[in-house]
Amino acid sequence: MTSLSKKLIGFEKIFTTLKENLINKNLSNSLIFYGNKGIGKSTLAYSLINNVFDEIYKENPSSNHTNLIYNNSHPSMRLLRKEYDDKTKKFKNNIIINQIRKLESFIYQFSIDGSPKFIIIDSSDDLNISSSNALLKILEEPKGDAYIILITHHLSKLLPTIRSRCIKFKFSNPTFDQFNEIILNKDESIDKNILKFLYDLSEGSPGLAIQLYSENFREIFDHLIEIFKEKKPLSSNILQLSDKVGMYSNDHFILFLSLIKFIIVNATKINLGIDIKKNFISGISNTLLEMSKYLDNQISQKILEYLNTYENDLFVYNLDKKIFVLNIFSPLSNRI
């Protein structure tokens, strides 16, 4: 998991609104932060909680609440996310019902200093139907000093009944200047042209860009471009790629699939006569324009249909990732 920044860049209006209403006890107990993955929703949640405790402990400068909050060890805070399974050595596919049930004792336990309690579910997209219904029961009977923040990258994935019981805050992608500041705050050594490429490839998501950079996904991107230009199923390039990404964790494999979708969607737009250059600030548009000559929309549609149909099953049933990759590129055998 990418380390969380303690510096909030952007979203000043949302932050101020939340902080003022929380301190004045005018804030709903159930909140939804929604927007693209990696743009700062969790960063704001932690910053908000830290600032609230700054107010509570302002007479006690020796308090180490900041470290406790960012280490997820503060007694008045809980973070819910997918648990790591020691048996399989992988993260579980979902946030399970027992994790939600454990929240009830935390919510109703006595707070020694009278401070509010906070729960962050990151991301609530990982709730299954059982854990969603268990959470719904908690939301239906809110406790005054307990605040639940649901982080979601896809608002539609939440049950309508959950959405209706929460105040929703939409997070927009940062500007390129904000993106630069966030990335350089993590690593000042990144080249300016790489920053532009990361901005385009991540569609403006700093969190996703940092992950792409740290995992050297530029190499994977270039490999995919060559595969689509080559247009040969079961080529040595495809076999080499399937061996490599077949060993990826689920999170890394999802990132890999996002690159395929990014390339195919933009190639499709180009072949439909849509000008994509205005959407990008790096030379990535030229790469996509050249590649689109080799990838027609019928093949693109078949690849996207395969992903839309079977991607969820891949993770639910723990299917073989290497075979999945080979199947993705099987439409390249069709000569149209």
Steps between C-alpha positions, in 0.01 A plus 500: 500500500636846408590705808252775573614861471449723804484803271161575347522669159173626356143436623519802733127572474395145588752489785386830652133407476554164666725630776274790598188286508673221690642730767159667534337154513285576196642223284319186392632182659522326160706642215595382153811630325480404133713561193775332300747278679815661634398866484509579874178377665682302769757777544220744579331257739818456704579872488149579624524256790846626593383862502205414723735343752732801467210703641426245771862475615610859439563541874722192491785565253672175596213294360613252235155471343630576150732201494229278645249613237731447203614164641135394540552439870303788655248362755225723358548396139456185294599429139314227312644351185550153354683274744817308419454123501806334656404164349477611138755782541259729320249768590143377519267595217258692721445675829309226683204516736702419814706815446180708501361323806813584697425869443195489723699451821736780396216739420320446830801478731558785745745770390729593791561860396165550333661525157309397186565167331579458132471205263648508150396228256752505216372405267133429547504362145641186664187435709308187400123465537520359854739764633301772319179395674677484837634852444154619404367399842769711667422797276130472584573553871779760512672585827560871554876498551590233242570601140526254213683607183449279196766540231374387160643519150171388343194644672268263313663200672345599833149383584244773429382468861852575623537797264169643618613502864824689440599855413702478180805705404630483144877527447622627163837415348779744591638750253836424341670750735343331803592160355862615461514627857358175639737277300811710565411503869553123480802496268676816386720312254229415245569653160259765367415300187433189710263708714302596190490138385383385845233770508361381168528128572341529845237742369608750767506265800810562716453179697474292186793686342725427798411133480561492124837664547615286793404177323660609169175468305649716223678186384172305505327780307767491228477120490123519445540753220739262321259209544210692347716619212631149442145362490601135545336266755732283711802698382818490707414850625162382629643186658772703671247752630260229624782333695586830666157637589365154582696529824349837593290556811134580439559873550789507255307293250208745518749776421627297204143457370441873536791562260346268241165678530669840478676404175197334341250772590723774360581299186127454447442875534771570244353252253161667544654832398512651849789737569668373819797739492310761697469252787874449547800717581778248426602318183278206591242610243753454219575147622128417508442656156772283347379185676135554401594432137556137595199447731154518343188555707355152449799343671493770769133427567566128540780563750286739703207257494726227637623727779150619591368143505776317685706751701285465812509119477879512484520630857191331645609152386876565510547404135841455339626849409738372233218323312284810546766713328530258209121512457503880500717504189335210318287737283824620340482177296199631309598653168237759422 
